[in-house]
Amino acid sequence: MGADLVGIGTPDRWEGAPVQMDPRMIMPEAKSIIAFGFRVMRGSLRGIEEGTFFSNYSSMGYGALNWLYIPHTMINLAKFIEDHGYEAIPLGHLSPWRAIDNLGNLRPGYSRPVEPGKPAPDVMVHLRIAAFLCGLGEIGWSKMFLTPQFGPRQRLAVMLTEAELEPDEIMEPFLCDRCMLCASECPGGLIPTDRSVKVTLAGHEVEWADIDHEACGVYFRGGEILPEGEKGDYIPDERDDVGPGPWSPFPRKPNTIYEHGQAISGSKGCTRACMIHLEEQGKLQNAFKTPFRRKPLWRVDWSAE
């Protein structure tokens, strides 16, 4: 129905999850949790790699998948399951009403539990953890989700259902070899090589870098946090200490596409560097006849401004 990857997990794999991120709080009678992968076209990154066409990755490789393509697949598959007499929740990729922020903390004054013992609405299922627990792939050092098919090039979605389906095995990690190219190529140097987050997921020890997520939101959009005392208006109405970075040709961040489309830097380290490395190692099933990087990377000099 449009998904490139699918894996099935059982709710017991979420034992010990924070209640605000536990899918069993959404559907207590769920028998199966399904994770999906939707490829990001390698070609959607071409314009950023060349420095000539930036909107395609944010639109076709990001926003349109999240807001249009993935919901269509989720709705149609949920219909199919419900036509067979089993409830299904097409969570998809988005959770705009979630009760927690990007760091996992409850948003002050946002919502309250409807009765004792329940989490505050809305519960948010962690998509990368869900994909891991459903056997789609592994979480790399960059915290990006990696699959044998596409490496870091996919968006993820989740569905809950009361249908009891045969689960897939959790995949043993083999893609991320801790090459640390994601760290060295990150525009803001925000992926440390010596600090990590460790969690236990269904008996598996999983580790990723302790990333500065707040600063990532700046460099992801092509900005650069200026030295203390300097002012910049690259991200208007949000913060006044950000100027355009060398990986953005725009003096101000362009308009957002589909709410999420702001990937001006083209995920230089966590996606492009990782993808190139995995392709060179021959680890990815989605193989190409030509290498992705064909010349030295460009930089924009904003020093005068």
C-alpha positions as CSV (number, residue, x, y, z in Angstrom):
1,M,0.0,0.0,0.0
2,G,3.0,2.3,-0.3
3,A,5.4,1.5,2.6
4,D,8.9,0.3,1.7
5,L,9.5,-1.6,5.0
6,V,7.3,-3.3,7.5
7,G,8.1,-5.0,10.8
8,I,5.9,-6.4,13.6
9,G,6.5,-6.4,17.3
10,T,4.5,-7.5,20.4
11,P,3.4,-5.1,23.1
12,D,5.4,-6.9,25.8
13,R,8.6,-5.5,24.2
14,W,7.6,-2.1,25.6
15,E,7.8,-3.4,29.2
16,G,9.4,-0.6,31.3
17,A,8.7,2.2,28.8
18,P,7.8,5.6,30.2
19,V,4.0,5.8,30.5
20,Q,4.0,8.9,28.2
21,M,5.7,6.9,25.5
22,D,4.0,3.5,26.0
23,P,1.7,2.4,23.2
24,R,-0.1,0.1,25.6
25,M,-1.5,3.2,27.2
26,I,-3.2,4.1,23.9
27,M,-4.6,0.6,23.1
28,P,-4.4,-1.6,26.2
29,E,-5.8,-4.6,24.2
30,A,-3.3,-4.3,21.4
31,K,-1.8,-7.7,20.3
32,S,0.5,-6.3,17.6
33,I,2.5,-3.1,17.0
34,I,3.5,-2.5,13.4
35,A,6.4,-0.2,12.3
36,F,6.8,1.0,8.7
37,G,9.6,2.6,6.8
38,F,9.1,5.0,3.9
39,R,12.2,5.7,1.9
40,V,13.7,9.2,1.4
41,M,14.8,9.3,-2.2
42,R,18.5,9.7,-2.5
43,G,17.7,12.1,-5.3
44,S,15.9,14.4,-2.8
45,L,19.3,15.1,-1.3
46,R,21.0,15.9,-4.7
47,G,20.1,19.5,-4.9
48,I,21.5,20.2,-1.4
49,E,24.7,18.3,-2.2
50,E,25.1,20.5,-5.3
51,G,24.0,23.6,-3.5
52,T,21.4,24.6,-6.1
53,F,18.0,23.2,-5.0
54,F,17.1,23.0,-1.3
55,S,13.3,22.7,-1.2
56,N,13.0,19.2,-2.5
57,Y,14.4,17.4,0.5
58,S,12.3,19.4,2.9
59,S,9.2,18.9,0.8
60,M,9.4,15.5,-0.9
61,G,11.8,13.9,1.4
62,Y,10.4,15.2,4.6
63,G,7.1,17.1,4.9
64,A,5.1,15.4,2.1
65,L,6.0,11.9,3.5
66,N,5.0,12.9,7.0
67,W,1.8,14.8,6.2
68,L,0.5,13.2,3.0
69,Y,2.0,9.9,1.8
70,I,2.4,8.2,5.2
71,P,-1.2,9.1,6.4
72,H,-2.6,7.6,3.2
73,T,-0.9,4.3,3.7
74,M,-1.8,4.2,7.4
75,I,-5.5,5.0,6.7
76,N,-5.8,2.4,3.9
77,L,-4.1,-0.3,5.9
78,A,-6.1,0.4,9.0
79,K,-9.3,0.1,6.9
80,F,-8.1,-3.3,5.7
81,I,-7.5,-4.5,9.2
82,E,-10.8,-3.2,10.5
83,D,-12.6,-4.8,7.6
84,H,-11.4,-8.1,9.1
85,G,-12.9,-7.2,12.5
86,Y,-9.9,-5.9,14.4
87,E,-9.4,-2.4,15.7
88,A,-6.4,-0.5,14.3
89,I,-5.0,2.9,15.1
90,P,-3.1,4.6,12.2
91,L,-0.7,6.6,14.3
92,G,1.5,7.4,11.3
93,H,4.4,9.7,11.9
94,L,2.9,12.8,13.5
95,S,2.0,13.5,17.1
96,P,1.4,17.3,17.2
97,W,-0.7,17.1,20.4
98,R,1.9,15.2,22.4
99,A,2.2,16.0,26.1
100,I,6.0,15.9,26.2
101,D,8.5,18.1,24.6
102,N,11.5,17.1,22.4
103,L,13.5,16.2,25.5
104,G,10.8,14.0,26.9
105,N,9.6,16.4,29.6
106,L,5.9,17.1,30.3
107,R,4.8,20.4,28.8
108,P,3.8,22.6,31.8
109,G,0.0,23.2,32.0
110,Y,-0.6,21.5,28.7
111,S,-2.9,18.6,29.6
112,R,-3.9,16.4,32.6
113,P,-4.7,12.7,33.0
114,V,-8.4,12.0,32.7
115,E,-8.3,9.6,35.7
116,P,-5.8,8.2,38.2
117,G,-3.2,5.9,36.8
118,K,-3.4,7.2,33.2
119,P,-0.7,9.4,31.5
120,A,-1.4,12.9,30.3
121,P,-2.8,13.1,26.7
122,D,-1.4,12.8,24.2
123,V,0.9,9.8,24.6
124,M,3.7,9.8,22.0
125,V,5.2,6.6,20.7
126,H,9.0,6.9,20.1
127,L,9.2,6.0,16.4
128,R,12.9,4.9,16.3
129,I,12.5,2.8,19.4
130,A,9.3,1.3,17.9
131,A,11.1,0.5,14.6
132,F,13.9,-1.2,16.6
133,L,11.4,-3.3,18.6
134,C,9.6,-4.3,15.5
135,G,12.8,-5.5,13.8
136,L,13.3,-2.9,11.1
137,G,16.9,-2.0,11.9
138,E,19.1,-0.4,14.5
139,I,19.6,3.0,16.1
140,G,23.0,4.4,15.1
141,W,25.4,6.5,17.1
142,S,23.8,9.7,15.6
143,K,20.4,8.5,17.0
144,M,19.3,8.1,13.4
145,F,17.5,4.9,12.6
146,L,19.4,2.7,10.2
147,T,18.0,0.0,8.0
148,P,19.8,-2.6,5.8
149,Q,17.8,-1.3,2.8
150,F,18.3,2.5,3.0
151,G,20.7,3.3,5.9
152,P,19.5,6.6,7.4
153,R,17.2,7.4,4.5
154,Q,13.6,6.7,5.8
155,R,10.8,8.2,7.7
156,L,9.0,5.9,10.2
157,A,5.4,5.3,11.1
158,V,3.6,3.1,13.6
159,M,0.2,1.3,13.8
160,L,-1.4,-0.4,16.8
161,T,-3.9,-3.2,16.3
162,E,-5.9,-5.8,18.2
163,A,-5.1,-8.4,15.5
164,E,-2.5,-10.9,16.6
165,L,0.1,-11.1,13.9
166,E,3.4,-13.1,13.7
167,P,6.2,-10.9,15.1
168,D,9.5,-10.3,13.6
169,E,12.8,-10.8,15.4
170,I,14.7,-7.8,16.7
171,M,17.6,-7.2,14.4
172,E,21.1,-7.6,15.7
173,P,23.1,-4.3,15.0
174,F,25.7,-4.5,12.2
175,L,25.3,-1.3,10.3
176,C,26.8,1.4,12.6
177,D,30.5,0.7,13.1
178,R,31.1,3.8,15.2
179,C,33.1,5.5,12.4
180,M,32.0,8.8,13.9
181,L,31.6,10.5,10.6
182,C,28.2,11.7,11.8
183,A,30.0,13.5,14.6
184,S,32.8,15.0,12.5
185,E,30.5,16.1,9.7
186,C,27.7,17.6,12.0
187,P,27.6,21.3,11.1
188,G,27.4,22.3,14.8
189,G,29.6,19.6,16.2
190,L,26.6,18.5,18.3
191,I,27.2,14.7,18.2
192,P,29.7,13.9,20.9
193,T,32.1,11.0,20.5
194,D,32.5,10.5,24.3
195,R,29.0,10.9,25.8
196,S,26.1,8.6,25.2
197,V,22.6,7.6,26.2
198,K,22.1,3.9,27.1
199,V,18.7,2.2,27.3
200,T,17.5,-1.4,27.6
201,L,14.9,-2.3,25.0
202,A,13.4,-5.7,25.3
203,G,16.6,-7.0,26.8
204,H,18.8,-5.4,24.3
205,E,21.4,-2.8,25.3
206,V,21.1,0.2,22.9
207,E,23.4,3.2,22.9
208,W,23.5,6.5,21.0
209,A,25.3,9.8,21.3
210,D,24.1,12.3,23.9
211,I,23.1,14.9,21.4
212,D,22.4,18.6,22.0
213,H,18.9,18.6,20.6
214,E,18.1,22.2,21.2
215,A,21.2,23.4,19.3
216,C,20.5,20.7,16.6
217,G,17.3,22.6,15.8
218,V,19.4,25.6,14.8
219,Y,22.1,23.8,12.7
220,F,19.6,21.5,11.1
221,R,17.9,24.6,9.6
222,G,21.2,25.9,8.3
223,G,21.8,28.4,11.1
224,E,24.8,29.0,13.3
225,I,24.7,30.1,16.9
226,L,26.8,33.3,17.1
227,P,29.4,34.2,19.8
228,E,28.0,35.7,22.9
229,G,27.1,39.4,22.3
230,E,26.5,39.0,18.6
231,K,23.0,39.3,17.1
232,G,21.5,37.6,14.1
233,D,18.0,37.1,12.6
234,Y,18.4,34.0,10.6
235,I,15.5,32.4,12.4
236,P,13.0,35.3,12.9
237,D,10.7,35.4,15.9
238,E,12.5,32.5,17.6
239,R,16.0,33.6,18.7
240,D,18.2,36.6,18.0
241,D,21.6,35.0,18.3
242,V,21.6,32.9,15.1
243,G,23.1,33.8,11.8
244,P,23.4,31.9,8.5
245,G,25.9,29.1,8.7
246,P,28.3,28.0,5.9
247,W,25.9,25.2,4.9
248,S,23.0,27.6,4.1
249,P,22.9,29.9,1.0
250,F,20.1,31.9,2.6
251,P,20.5,35.0,4.7
252,R,17.3,34.0,6.5
253,K,15.7,30.6,6.8
254,P,13.1,30.1,4.1
255,N,9.5,29.5,4.9
256,T,8.7,26.2,6.4
257,I,7.2,23.5,4.2
258,Y,4.5,21.2,5.7
259,E,5.4,22.4,9.1
260,H,8.5,20.1,9.3
261,G,10.3,21.1,6.1
262,Q,13.3,23.0,7.4
263,A,16.2,20.7,6.6
264,I,18.4,23.4,5.0
265,S,21.7,21.7,6.0
266,G,20.5,18.4,4.4
267,S,21.4,16.5,7.6
268,K,25.0,16.8,6.5
269,G,26.5,14.5,9.2
270,C,23.8,12.2,10.5
271,T,22.3,11.4,7.1
272,R,24.6,12.3,4.2
273,A,27.9,11.3,5.7
274,C,26.4,8.1,7.2
275,M,24.8,7.2,4.0
276,I,28.0,7.7,2.0
277,H,30.0,5.6,4.5
278,L,27.4,2.7,4.4
279,E,27.3,2.8,0.6
280,E,31.0,2.6,0.3
281,Q,31.0,-0.4,2.6
282,G,28.4,-2.1,0.4
283,K,26.1,-2.6,3.4
284,L,22.9,-1.1,1.8
285,Q,20.5,-3.1,-0.4
286,N,19.3,0.0,-2.2
287,A,22.5,0.3,-4.3
288,F,23.3,2.8,-7.0
289,K,25.5,2.8,-10.1
290,T,27.2,6.1,-9.2
291,P,28.6,7.4,-5.9
292,F,26.6,10.1,-4.1
293,R,29.5,12.5,-3.4
294,R,31.2,13.5,-6.7
295,K,33.2,16.6,-5.7
296,P,34.3,18.5,-2.6
297,L,31.5,20.1,-0.6
298,W,30.7,23.7,-1.0
299,R,30.7,26.4,1.7
300,V,29.2,29.8,1.9
301,D,31.3,32.7,3.4
302,W,29.1,34.9,5.5
303,S,32.0,36.6,7.4
304,A,31.3,40.0,5.9
305,E,27.7,40.0,7.1
